[in-house]
Amino acid sequence: MSDVLTTYGLFLLSLENLDENIKTVEDLIKFSKEAKRLKRPKFDPLLEIKES
């Protein structure tokens, strides 16, 4: 389950950083090569459980 939550979080982060002008796969490939690189977020799926 933690893999699913992590993948979902990364997907949402990716969508937030995606340029609105991307319409084709070629646009996406170009964007992925030129986009700003972010550090890997530290994600602890058990942290939410501990805080509850």
mmCIF file as Biopython writes it, N, C-alpha, C and O atoms, coordinates in Angstrom:
data_model
#
loop_
_atom_site.group_PDB
_atom_site.id
_atom_site.type_symbol
_atom_site.label_atom_id
_atom_site.label_alt_id
_atom_site.label_comp_id
_atom_site.label_asym_id
_atom_site.label_entity_id
_atom_site.label_seq_id
_atom_site.pdbx_PDB_ins_code
_atom_site.Cartn_x
_atom_site.Cartn_y
_atom_site.Cartn_z
_atom_site.occupancy
_atom_site.B_iso_or_equiv
_atom_site.auth_seq_id
_atom_site.auth_asym_id
_atom_site.pdbx_PDB_model_num
ATOM 1   N N  . MET A ? 1  ? 0.823  -1.198 0.000   1.0 0.0 1  A 1 
ATOM 2   C CA . MET A ? 1  ? 0.000  0.000  0.000   1.0 0.0 1  A 1 
ATOM 3   C C  . MET A ? 1  ? 0.867  1.261  0.000   1.0 0.0 1  A 1 
ATOM 4   O O  . MET A ? 1  ? 0.489  2.273  -0.592  1.0 0.0 1  A 1 
ATOM 5   N N  . SER A ? 2  ? 2.013  1.207  0.653   1.0 0.0 2  A 1 
ATOM 6   C CA . SER A ? 2  ? 2.869  2.394  0.678   1.0 0.0 2  A 1 
ATOM 7   C C  . SER A ? 2  ? 3.383  2.736  -0.718  1.0 0.0 2  A 1 
ATOM 8   O O  . SER A ? 2  ? 3.601  3.908  -1.023  1.0 0.0 2  A 1 
ATOM 9   N N  . ASP A ? 3  ? 3.580  1.722  -1.573  1.0 0.0 3  A 1 
ATOM 10  C CA . ASP A ? 3  ? 3.993  1.981  -2.955  1.0 0.0 3  A 1 
ATOM 11  C C  . ASP A ? 3  ? 2.911  2.755  -3.706  1.0 0.0 3  A 1 
ATOM 12  O O  . ASP A ? 3  ? 3.213  3.663  -4.480  1.0 0.0 3  A 1 
ATOM 13  N N  . VAL A ? 4  ? 1.676  2.397  -3.475  1.0 0.0 4  A 1 
ATOM 14  C CA . VAL A ? 4  ? 0.558  3.072  -4.137  1.0 0.0 4  A 1 
ATOM 15  C C  . VAL A ? 4  ? 0.487  4.528  -3.686  1.0 0.0 4  A 1 
ATOM 16  O O  . VAL A ? 4  ? 0.327  5.426  -4.513  1.0 0.0 4  A 1 
ATOM 17  N N  . LEU A ? 5  ? 0.604  4.763  -2.398  1.0 0.0 5  A 1 
ATOM 18  C CA . LEU A ? 5  ? 0.536  6.128  -1.882  1.0 0.0 5  A 1 
ATOM 19  C C  . LEU A ? 5  ? 1.695  6.978  -2.388  1.0 0.0 5  A 1 
ATOM 20  O O  . LEU A ? 5  ? 1.511  8.147  -2.727  1.0 0.0 5  A 1 
ATOM 21  N N  . THR A ? 6  ? 2.866  6.402  -2.437  1.0 0.0 6  A 1 
ATOM 22  C CA . THR A ? 6  ? 4.044  7.122  -2.926  1.0 0.0 6  A 1 
ATOM 23  C C  . THR A ? 6  ? 3.892  7.453  -4.404  1.0 0.0 6  A 1 
ATOM 24  O O  . THR A ? 6  ? 4.161  8.580  -4.820  1.0 0.0 6  A 1 
ATOM 25  N N  . THR A ? 7  ? 3.465  6.483  -5.192  1.0 0.0 7  A 1 
ATOM 26  C CA . THR A ? 7  ? 3.271  6.702  -6.624  1.0 0.0 7  A 1 
ATOM 27  C C  . THR A ? 7  ? 2.221  7.769  -6.875  1.0 0.0 7  A 1 
ATOM 28  O O  . THR A ? 7  ? 2.394  8.619  -7.748  1.0 0.0 7  A 1 
ATOM 29  N N  . TYR A ? 8  ? 1.139  7.730  -6.120  1.0 0.0 8  A 1 
ATOM 30  C CA . TYR A ? 8  ? 0.081  8.726  -6.252  1.0 0.0 8  A 1 
ATOM 31  C C  . TYR A ? 8  ? 0.602  10.129 -5.923  1.0 0.0 8  A 1 
ATOM 32  O O  . TYR A ? 8  ? 0.314  11.088 -6.639  1.0 0.0 8  A 1 
ATOM 33  N N  . GLY A ? 9  ? 1.363  10.238 -4.844  1.0 0.0 9  A 1 
ATOM 34  C CA . GLY A ? 9  ? 1.937  11.531 -4.463  1.0 0.0 9  A 1 
ATOM 35  C C  . GLY A ? 9  ? 2.870  12.073 -5.531  1.0 0.0 9  A 1 
ATOM 36  O O  . GLY A ? 9  ? 2.835  13.263 -5.842  1.0 0.0 9  A 1 
ATOM 37  N N  . LEU A ? 10 ? 3.700  11.213 -6.092  1.0 0.0 10 A 1 
ATOM 38  C CA . LEU A ? 10 ? 4.621  11.635 -7.148  1.0 0.0 10 A 1 
ATOM 39  C C  . LEU A ? 10 ? 3.866  12.017 -8.418  1.0 0.0 10 A 1 
ATOM 40  O O  . LEU A ? 10 ? 4.255  12.953 -9.116  1.0 0.0 10 A 1 
ATOM 41  N N  . PHE A ? 11 ? 2.785  11.293 -8.717  1.0 0.0 11 A 1 
ATOM 42  C CA . PHE A ? 11 ? 1.969  11.626 -9.882  1.0 0.0 11 A 1 
ATOM 43  C C  . PHE A ? 11 ? 1.363  13.017 -9.731  1.0 0.0 11 A 1 
ATOM 44  O O  . PHE A ? 11 ? 1.397  13.810 -10.671 1.0 0.0 11 A 1 
ATOM 45  N N  . LEU A ? 12 ? 0.812  13.320 -8.563  1.0 0.0 12 A 1 
ATOM 46  C CA . LEU A ? 12 ? 0.223  14.642 -8.344  1.0 0.0 12 A 1 
ATOM 47  C C  . LEU A ? 12 ? 1.281  15.735 -8.442  1.0 0.0 12 A 1 
ATOM 48  O O  . LEU A ? 12 ? 1.031  16.791 -9.023  1.0 0.0 12 A 1 
ATOM 49  N N  . LEU A ? 13 ? 2.454  15.487 -7.880  1.0 0.0 13 A 1 
ATOM 50  C CA . LEU A ? 13 ? 3.546  16.458 -7.960  1.0 0.0 13 A 1 
ATOM 51  C C  . LEU A ? 13 ? 3.964  16.675 -9.408  1.0 0.0 13 A 1 
ATOM 52  O O  . LEU A ? 13 ? 4.249  17.799 -9.820  1.0 0.0 13 A 1 
ATOM 53  N N  . SER A ? 14 ? 3.996  15.596 -10.169 1.0 0.0 14 A 1 
ATOM 54  C CA . SER A ? 14 ? 4.345  15.696 -11.587 1.0 0.0 14 A 1 
ATOM 55  C C  . SER A ? 14 ? 3.322  16.535 -12.346 1.0 0.0 14 A 1 
ATOM 56  O O  . SER A ? 14 ? 3.691  17.364 -13.177 1.0 0.0 14 A 1 
ATOM 57  N N  . LEU A ? 15 ? 2.055  16.325 -12.068 1.0 0.0 15 A 1 
ATOM 58  C CA . LEU A ? 15 ? 1.019  17.104 -12.743 1.0 0.0 15 A 1 
ATOM 59  C C  . LEU A ? 15 ? 1.118  18.588 -12.409 1.0 0.0 15 A 1 
ATOM 60  O O  . LEU A ? 15 ? 0.863  19.433 -13.268 1.0 0.0 15 A 1 
ATOM 61  N N  . GLU A ? 16 ? 1.481  18.910 -11.183 1.0 0.0 16 A 1 
ATOM 62  C CA . GLU A ? 16 ? 1.622  20.311 -10.773 1.0 0.0 16 A 1 
ATOM 63  C C  . GLU A ? 16 ? 2.747  20.993 -11.531 1.0 0.0 16 A 1 
ATOM 64  O O  . GLU A ? 16 ? 2.663  22.187 -11.817 1.0 0.0 16 A 1 
ATOM 65  N N  . ASN A ? 17 ? 3.804  20.250 -11.863 1.0 0.0 17 A 1 
ATOM 66  C CA . ASN A ? 17 ? 4.972  20.824 -12.530 1.0 0.0 17 A 1 
ATOM 67  C C  . ASN A ? 17 ? 4.924  20.709 -14.044 1.0 0.0 17 A 1 
ATOM 68  O O  . ASN A ? 17 ? 5.847  21.155 -14.726 1.0 0.0 17 A 1 
ATOM 69  N N  . LEU A ? 18 ? 3.882  20.127 -14.570 1.0 0.0 18 A 1 
ATOM 70  C CA . LEU A ? 18 ? 3.758  19.926 -16.001 1.0 0.0 18 A 1 
ATOM 71  C C  . LEU A ? 18 ? 3.310  21.207 -16.686 1.0 0.0 18 A 1 
ATOM 72  O O  . LEU A ? 18 ? 2.369  21.867 -16.245 1.0 0.0 18 A 1 
ATOM 73  N N  . ASP A ? 19 ? 3.988  21.546 -17.757 1.0 0.0 19 A 1 
ATOM 74  C CA . ASP A ? 19 ? 3.653  22.735 -18.533 1.0 0.0 19 A 1 
ATOM 75  C C  . ASP A ? 19 ? 2.295  22.524 -19.218 1.0 0.0 19 A 1 
ATOM 76  O O  . ASP A ? 19 ? 2.038  21.453 -19.767 1.0 0.0 19 A 1 
ATOM 77  N N  . GLU A ? 20 ? 1.439  23.529 -19.186 1.0 0.0 20 A 1 
ATOM 78  C CA . GLU A ? 20 ? 0.109  23.429 -19.779 1.0 0.0 20 A 1 
ATOM 79  C C  . GLU A ? 20 ? 0.153  23.323 -21.302 1.0 0.0 20 A 1 
ATOM 80  O O  . GLU A ? 20 ? -0.832 22.915 -21.917 1.0 0.0 20 A 1 
ATOM 81  N N  . ASN A ? 21 ? 1.275  23.682 -21.914 1.0 0.0 21 A 1 
ATOM 82  C CA . ASN A ? 21 ? 1.397  23.666 -23.372 1.0 0.0 21 A 1 
ATOM 83  C C  . ASN A ? 21 ? 1.754  22.298 -23.931 1.0 0.0 21 A 1 
ATOM 84  O O  . ASN A ? 21 ? 1.887  22.151 -25.146 1.0 0.0 21 A 1 
ATOM 85  N N  . ILE A ? 22 ? 1.910  21.310 -23.091 1.0 0.0 22 A 1 
ATOM 86  C CA . ILE A ? 22 ? 2.272  19.974 -23.554 1.0 0.0 22 A 1 
ATOM 87  C C  . ILE A ? 22 ? 1.035  19.298 -24.134 1.0 0.0 22 A 1 
ATOM 88  O O  . ILE A ? 22 ? 0.036  19.088 -23.446 1.0 0.0 22 A 1 
ATOM 89  N N  . LYS A ? 23 ? 1.130  18.965 -25.416 1.0 0.0 23 A 1 
ATOM 90  C CA . LYS A ? 23 ? -0.006 18.356 -26.113 1.0 0.0 23 A 1 
ATOM 91  C C  . LYS A ? 23 ? 0.330  16.991 -26.701 1.0 0.0 23 A 1 
ATOM 92  O O  . LYS A ? 23 ? -0.570 16.182 -26.928 1.0 0.0 23 A 1 
ATOM 93  N N  . THR A ? 24 ? 1.610  16.722 -26.952 1.0 0.0 24 A 1 
ATOM 94  C CA . THR A ? 24 ? 2.005  15.473 -27.604 1.0 0.0 24 A 1 
ATOM 95  C C  . THR A ? 24 ? 3.077  14.765 -26.778 1.0 0.0 24 A 1 
ATOM 96  O O  . THR A ? 24 ? 3.638  15.331 -25.839 1.0 0.0 24 A 1 
ATOM 97  N N  . VAL A ? 25 ? 3.345  13.525 -27.147 1.0 0.0 25 A 1 
ATOM 98  C CA . VAL A ? 25 ? 4.411  12.764 -26.484 1.0 0.0 25 A 1 
ATOM 99  C C  . VAL A ? 25 ? 5.753  13.448 -26.718 1.0 0.0 25 A 1 
ATOM 100 O O  . VAL A ? 25 ? 6.592  13.497 -25.819 1.0 0.0 25 A 1 
ATOM 101 N N  . GLU A ? 26 ? 5.955  13.970 -27.909 1.0 0.0 26 A 1 
ATOM 102 C CA . GLU A ? 26 ? 7.205  14.672 -28.214 1.0 0.0 26 A 1 
ATOM 103 C C  . GLU A ? 26 ? 7.387  15.888 -27.311 1.0 0.0 26 A 1 
ATOM 104 O O  . GLU A ? 26 ? 8.492  16.164 -26.844 1.0 0.0 26 A 1 
ATOM 105 N N  . ASP A ? 27 ? 6.289  16.616 -27.068 1.0 0.0 27 A 1 
ATOM 106 C CA . ASP A ? 27 ? 6.336  17.757 -26.144 1.0 0.0 27 A 1 
ATOM 107 C C  . ASP A ? 27 ? 6.717  17.295 -24.740 1.0 0.0 27 A 1 
ATOM 108 O O  . ASP A ? 27 ? 7.502  17.952 -24.056 1.0 0.0 27 A 1 
ATOM 109 N N  . LEU A ? 28 ? 6.163  16.173 -24.320 1.0 0.0 28 A 1 
ATOM 110 C CA . LEU A ? 28 ? 6.451  15.646 -22.985 1.0 0.0 28 A 1 
ATOM 111 C C  . LEU A ? 28 ? 7.911  15.217 -22.861 1.0 0.0 28 A 1 
ATOM 112 O O  . LEU A ? 28 ? 8.547  15.471 -21.839 1.0 0.0 28 A 1 
ATOM 113 N N  . ILE A ? 29 ? 8.438  14.575 -23.886 1.0 0.0 29 A 1 
ATOM 114 C CA . ILE A ? 29 ? 9.843  14.152 -23.872 1.0 0.0 29 A 1 
ATOM 115 C C  . ILE A ? 29 ? 10.758 15.369 -23.805 1.0 0.0 29 A 1 
ATOM 116 O O  . ILE A ? 29 ? 11.715 15.393 -23.031 1.0 0.0 29 A 1 
ATOM 117 N N  . LYS A ? 30 ? 10.463 16.374 -24.616 1.0 0.0 30 A 1 
ATOM 118 C CA . LYS A ? 30 ? 11.262 17.603 -24.598 1.0 0.0 30 A 1 
ATOM 119 C C  . LYS A ? 30 ? 11.203 18.263 -23.223 1.0 0.0 30 A 1 
ATOM 120 O O  . LYS A ? 30 ? 12.223 18.700 -22.690 1.0 0.0 30 A 1 
ATOM 121 N N  . PHE A ? 31 ? 10.005 18.330 -22.657 1.0 0.0 31 A 1 
ATOM 122 C CA . PHE A ? 31 ? 9.835  18.918 -21.327 1.0 0.0 31 A 1 
ATOM 123 C C  . PHE A ? 31 ? 10.646 18.149 -20.281 1.0 0.0 31 A 1 
ATOM 124 O O  . PHE A ? 31 ? 11.295 18.750 -19.425 1.0 0.0 31 A 1 
ATOM 125 N N  . SER A ? 32 ? 10.604 16.823 -20.358 1.0 0.0 32 A 1 
ATOM 126 C CA . SER A ? 32 ? 11.303 16.010 -19.349 1.0 0.0 32 A 1 
ATOM 127 C C  . SER A ? 32 ? 12.807 16.210 -19.411 1.0 0.0 32 A 1 
ATOM 128 O O  . SER A ? 32 ? 13.490 16.080 -18.396 1.0 0.0 32 A 1 
ATOM 129 N N  . LYS A ? 33 ? 13.329 16.524 -20.588 1.0 0.0 33 A 1 
ATOM 130 C CA . LYS A ? 33 ? 14.768 16.755 -20.727 1.0 0.0 33 A 1 
ATOM 131 C C  . LYS A ? 33 ? 15.177 18.149 -20.278 1.0 0.0 33 A 1 
ATOM 132 O O  . LYS A ? 33 ? 16.309 18.355 -19.841 1.0 0.0 33 A 1 
ATOM 133 N N  . GLU A ? 34 ? 14.261 19.109 -20.382 1.0 0.0 34 A 1 
ATOM 134 C CA . GLU A ? 34 ? 14.592 20.505 -20.092 1.0 0.0 34 A 1 
ATOM 135 C C  . GLU A ? 34 ? 14.073 20.999 -18.744 1.0 0.0 34 A 1 
ATOM 136 O O  . GLU A ? 34 ? 14.479 22.065 -18.282 1.0 0.0 34 A 1 
ATOM 137 N N  . ALA A ? 35 ? 13.192 20.249 -18.118 1.0 0.0 35 A 1 
ATOM 138 C CA . ALA A ? 35 ? 12.546 20.709 -16.884 1.0 0.0 35 A 1 
ATOM 139 C C  . ALA A ? 35 ? 13.529 20.765 -15.719 1.0 0.0 35 A 1 
ATOM 140 O O  . ALA A ? 35 ? 14.523 20.039 -15.678 1.0 0.0 35 A 1 
ATOM 141 N N  . LYS A ? 36 ? 13.224 21.632 -14.792 1.0 0.0 36 A 1 
ATOM 142 C CA . LYS A ? 36 ? 14.005 21.757 -13.568 1.0 0.0 36 A 1 
ATOM 143 C C  . LYS A ? 36 ? 13.920 20.452 -12.781 1.0 0.0 36 A 1 
ATOM 144 O O  . LYS A ? 36 ? 12.840 19.878 -12.638 1.0 0.0 36 A 1 
ATOM 145 N N  . ARG A ? 37 ? 15.039 19.993 -12.282 1.0 0.0 37 A 1 
ATOM 146 C CA . ARG A ? 37 ? 15.085 18.765 -11.482 1.0 0.0 37 A 1 
ATOM 147 C C  . ARG A ? 37 ? 14.853 19.094 -10.020 1.0 0.0 37 A 1 
ATOM 148 O O  . ARG A ? 37 ? 15.472 20.004 -9.468  1.0 0.0 37 A 1 
ATOM 149 N N  . LEU A ? 38 ? 13.964 18.354 -9.407  1.0 0.0 38 A 1 
ATOM 150 C CA . LEU A ? 38 ? 13.662 18.541 -7.993  1.0 0.0 38 A 1 
ATOM 151 C C  . LEU A ? 38 ? 14.294 17.420 -7.190  1.0 0.0 38 A 1 
ATOM 152 O O  . LEU A ? 38 ? 14.472 16.306 -7.683  1.0 0.0 38 A 1 
ATOM 153 N N  . LYS A ? 39 ? 14.627 17.727 -5.959  1.0 0.0 39 A 1 
ATOM 154 C CA . LYS A ? 39 ? 15.141 16.684 -5.080  1.0 0.0 39 A 1 
ATOM 155 C C  . LYS A ? 39 ? 14.022 15.710 -4.752  1.0 0.0 39 A 1 
ATOM 156 O O  . LYS A ? 39 ? 12.850 16.084 -4.702  1.0 0.0 39 A 1 
ATOM 157 N N  . ARG A ? 40 ? 14.393 14.478 -4.534  1.0 0.0 40 A 1 
ATOM 158 C CA . ARG A ? 40 ? 13.402 13.457 -4.187  1.0 0.0 40 A 1 
ATOM 159 C C  . ARG A ? 40 ? 12.760 13.809 -2.844  1.0 0.0 40 A 1 
ATOM 160 O O  . ARG A ? 40 ? 13.457 14.011 -1.850  1.0 0.0 40 A 1 
ATOM 161 N N  . PRO A ? 41 ? 11.425 13.882 -2.823  1.0 0.0 41 A 1 
ATOM 162 C CA . PRO A ? 41 ? 10.759 14.205 -1.543  1.0 0.0 41 A 1 
ATOM 163 C C  . PRO A ? 41 ? 10.891 13.044 -0.566  1.0 0.0 41 A 1 
ATOM 164 O O  . PRO A ? 41 ? 10.845 11.874 -0.947  1.0 0.0 41 A 1 
ATOM 165 N N  . LYS A ? 42 ? 11.052 13.396 0.683   1.0 0.0 42 A 1 
ATOM 166 C CA . LYS A ? 42 ? 11.090 12.369 1.718   1.0 0.0 42 A 1 
ATOM 167 C C  . LYS A ? 42 ? 9.654  12.107 2.131   1.0 0.0 42 A 1 
ATOM 168 O O  . LYS A ? 42 ? 8.947  13.009 2.580   1.0 0.0 42 A 1 
ATOM 169 N N  . PHE A ? 43 ? 9.238  10.880 1.976   1.0 0.0 43 A 1 
ATOM 170 C CA . PHE A ? 43 ? 7.851  10.523 2.230   1.0 0.0 43 A 1 
ATOM 171 C C  . PHE A ? 43 ? 7.818  9.323  3.153   1.0 0.0 43 A 1 
ATOM 172 O O  . PHE A ? 43 ? 8.375  8.271  2.838   1.0 0.0 43 A 1 
ATOM 173 N N  . ASP A ? 44 ? 7.173  9.480  4.281   1.0 0.0 44 A 1 
ATOM 174 C CA . ASP A ? 44 ? 7.050  8.386  5.248   1.0 0.0 44 A 1 
ATOM 175 C C  . ASP A ? 44 ? 5.559  8.055  5.385   1.0 0.0 44 A 1 
ATOM 176 O O  . ASP A ? 44 ? 4.825  8.762  6.075   1.0 0.0 44 A 1 
ATOM 177 N N  . PRO A ? 45 ? 5.115  6.974  4.725   1.0 0.0 45 A 1 
ATOM 178 C CA . PRO A ? 45 ? 3.687  6.648  4.777   1.0 0.0 45 A 1 
ATOM 179 C C  . PRO A ? 45 ? 3.190  6.332  6.176   1.0 0.0 45 A 1 
ATOM 180 O O  . PRO A ? 45 ? 1.993  6.432  6.445   1.0 0.0 45 A 1 
ATOM 181 N N  . LEU A ? 46 ? 4.089  5.955  7.066   1.0 0.0 46 A 1 
ATOM 182 C CA . LEU A ? 46 ? 3.672  5.640  8.436   1.0 0.0 46 A 1 
ATOM 183 C C  . LEU A ? 46 ? 3.527  6.892  9.289   1.0 0.0 46 A 1 
ATOM 184 O O  . LEU A ? 46 ? 2.933  6.841  10.366  1.0 0.0 46 A 1 
ATOM 185 N N  . LEU A ? 47 ? 4.066  8.022  8.818   1.0 0.0 47 A 1 
ATOM 186 C CA . LEU A ? 47 ? 3.995  9.247  9.588   1.0 0.0 47 A 1 
ATOM 187 C C  . LEU A ? 47 ? 2.545  9.668  9.819   1.0 0.0 47 A 1 
ATOM 188 O O  . LEU A ? 47 ? 2.193  10.093 10.919  1.0 0.0 47 A 1 
ATOM 189 N N  . GLU A ? 48 ? 1.707  9.553  8.798   1.0 0.0 48 A 1 
ATOM 190 C CA . GLU A ? 48 ? 0.299  9.916  8.946   1.0 0.0 48 A 1 
ATOM 191 C C  . GLU A ? 48 ? -0.395 9.021  9.974   1.0 0.0 48 A 1 
ATOM 192 O O  . GLU A ? 48 ? -1.251 9.486  10.726  1.0 0.0 48 A 1 
ATOM 193 N N  . ILE A ? 49 ? -0.032 7.755  10.008  1.0 0.0 49 A 1 
ATOM 194 C CA . ILE A ? 49 ? -0.633 6.826  10.961  1.0 0.0 49 A 1 
ATOM 195 C C  . ILE A ? 49 ? -0.201 7.172  12.380  1.0 0.0 49 A 1 
ATOM 196 O O  . ILE A ? 49 ? -1.003 7.113  13.311  1.0 0.0 49 A 1 
ATOM 197 N N  . LYS A ? 50 ? 1.080  7.535  12.541  1.0 0.0 50 A 1 
ATOM 198 C CA . LYS A ? 50 ? 1.604  7.880  13.868  1.0 0.0 50 A 1 
ATOM 199 C C  . LYS A ? 50 ? 0.948  9.149  14.400  1.0 0.0 50 A 1 
ATOM 200 O O  . LYS A ? 50 ? 0.694  9.258  15.600  1.0 0.0 50 A 1 
ATOM 201 N N  . GLU A ? 51 ? 0.669  10.122 13.506  1.0 0.0 51 A 1 
ATOM 202 C CA . GLU A ? 51 ? 0.088  11.387 13.921  1.0 0.0 51 A 1 
ATOM 203 C C  . GLU A ? 51 ? -1.400 11.250 14.275  1.0 0.0 51 A 1 
ATOM 204 O O  . GLU A ? 51 ? -1.935 12.069 15.022  1.0 0.0 51 A 1 
ATOM 205 N N  . SER A ? 52 ? -2.061 10.229 13.748  1.0 0.0 52 A 1 
ATOM 206 C CA . SER A ? 52 ? -3.494 10.042 14.006  1.0 0.0 52 A 1 
ATOM 207 C C  . SER A ? 52 ? -3.779 9.526  15.377  1.0 0.0 52 A 1 
ATOM 208 O O  . SER A ? 52 ? -4.940 9.321  15.731  1.0 0.0 52 A 1 
#
